[in-house]
């Protein structure tokens, strides 16, 4: 499991958008608004890159 710190998520709508993007890619993830994180259930570099790119494509910053 890999955890990304994500800036810019401010509401449940943001969480929903990230969850939908992960689901569309077939990636298991847990999004926490309170912690400002996305935990991706993978250690595969290709999957992690897809997840990171998808989050950034939504307009959020992955730290």
Steps between C-alpha positions, in 0.01 A plus 500: 500500500627847410370823651504830312460834674257700288439875517185667377231257616252715691169317495323168454458587132880495467511161670230368268689620190822329613316180589325496161832553319663214689202272439507581126864387492426186701716622787410425861547817707389663823453876494511696826382858493603555863856375448529633146622164375434237240613148591548283193484124556799419280877512487516460121675806356275511191184496712638765734591726208150461353346588836725803549434626147124456542500697826703780341274500192213584737689814603644385832865514600668173596788560739 
